[in-house]
Amino acid sequence: MEDSNIRKAIYNMGGPKIAAQGLDVSRSAIGKWIRLGVIPNLEKATMVAEASGFDVAVLRPRYEQKAL
């Protein structure tokens, strides 16, 4: 199985424990994001993107980014 972009982004941030602390979420939330392959919360996805060097669209592939 190919490593997910979410997993890579989290490990770029220092791993699940450090990412959870920095994002003010539980480690189980991080695990859920990795399992599902998406960060549903746009604010958290943006924070992960900025901290990890990934594009936010890569971290939220099921959600279309539309300009309003």
PyMOL commands that set and color helices and strands:
alter all, ss='L'
color gray80, all
select helices_A, chain A and resi 5-12+16-23+27-36+42-52+56-59
alter helices_A, ss='H'
color red, helices_A
deselect
rebuild
show_as cartoon
